[in-house]
Amino acid sequence: MAKGDVRPPASGLIRGLNKGFIVTRKAMPPKPSNRKGRKSQRIGMVREVIREVAGFAPYERRMLELIKIGSAATLKRCLKFAKNRLGDHRRARRKREELVDAIREMKKKAQT
């Protein structure tokens, strides 16, 4: 079974989709592995400080330039570029959104 799949409650029958002996499920505490990948507040602050100090990587600066042009073609080109650099479509989409938000924040700071 895939992670997250939940079997229907057992019927007490020996055959069928919900076969099996009827038992009361024991409530288990959440596993630490369930928290994997969730960004804590501390980590968010640390990454924000690092971004302020170190700035953007060269490939991120190129992506920023493509995003600033703003046409649909350059946004797609930006996604393809990120996909080549990061190796995965999902990571590329997330990076592009992150940089779009960064540009939005820069514009907001420039106005104030």
C-alpha positions in Angstrom: 0.0 0.0 0.0 1.1 3.5 -0.7 2.0 5.9 2.1 -1.2 7.5 3.4 -3.6 4.8 2.1 -6.1 3.7 4.8 -7.7 0.3 4.6 -11.5 0.1 5.2 -12.5 -1.3 8.6 -12.3 -5.1 8.7 -15.6 -7.0 8.3 -14.6 -10.2 10.0 -14.8 -12.1 6.8 -11.9 -14.2 5.5 -12.2 -12.9 1.9 -13.0 -9.7 0.2 -11.7 -6.1 0.0 -12.2 -5.5 3.8 -11.3 -9.0 5.0 -9.7 -9.5 8.3 -10.2 -10.0 12.0 -12.1 -7.1 13.7 -9.8 -5.3 16.2 -9.9 -1.9 17.8 -7.1 0.3 16.4 -4.6 1.6 18.9 -4.1 5.3 18.8 -0.4 5.9 18.0 1.5 9.2 18.7 2.6 11.0 15.6 6.0 10.0 14.2 8.8 12.5 14.0 9.2 11.5 10.3 5.8 13.0 9.6 7.3 16.5 10.3 10.0 16.0 7.7 10.1 18.8 5.2 8.0 21.2 7.2 9.8 24.5 7.6 10.0 25.7 11.2 9.9 29.4 12.2 13.6 29.4 13.2 14.7 27.9 9.9 12.7 30.5 8.0 14.4 33.3 9.9 17.9 31.8 9.3 17.2 31.4 5.5 15.9 35.0 5.4 19.1 36.4 7.0 21.3 34.3 4.7 19.4 35.6 1.7 19.9 39.2 2.9 23.6 38.7 3.5 24.5 36.5 0.5 22.0 37.6 -2.1 21.0 35.5 -5.0 22.9 32.8 -6.8 24.0 33.5 -10.4 21.3 31.2 -11.9 18.7 32.9 -9.7 19.8 36.3 -10.9 19.3 35.2 -14.5 15.9 33.8 -13.6 15.1 37.2 -12.0 16.0 39.0 -15.3 13.7 36.6 -17.2 10.9 37.2 -14.8 11.3 41.0 -14.9 10.8 40.9 -18.7 7.4 39.5 -17.8 6.1 38.0 -21.0 4.6 34.5 -21.1 7.4 33.2 -23.2 10.1 34.4 -20.8 8.2 33.0 -17.8 8.2 29.6 -19.6 11.9 30.0 -20.5 12.6 30.8 -16.9 10.8 27.6 -15.8 12.8 25.5 -18.3 16.0 27.1 -17.2 15.2 26.4 -13.5 14.2 22.8 -14.4 17.6 22.3 -16.1 19.4 23.7 -13.0 17.3 22.1 -10.3 16.5 18.8 -12.1 12.8 18.6 -11.3 9.7 20.3 -12.6 8.2 20.7 -9.2 11.3 22.3 -7.7 11.6 24.6 -10.7 8.0 25.8 -10.2 8.6 26.4 -6.5 11.8 28.3 -7.3 10.1 30.5 -9.9 7.3 31.3 -7.5 9.8 32.1 -4.8 11.6 34.5 -7.1 8.3 36.1 -8.3 7.5 36.8 -4.6 11.0 38.2 -4.1 10.5 40.6 -6.9 7.1 41.6 -5.5 8.8 42.3 -2.1 11.5 44.3 -3.8 8.9 46.5 -5.6 7.0 46.9 -2.3 10.2 48.0 -0.5 11.0 50.4 -3.4 7.6 52.1 -3.1 7.9 52.8 0.6 
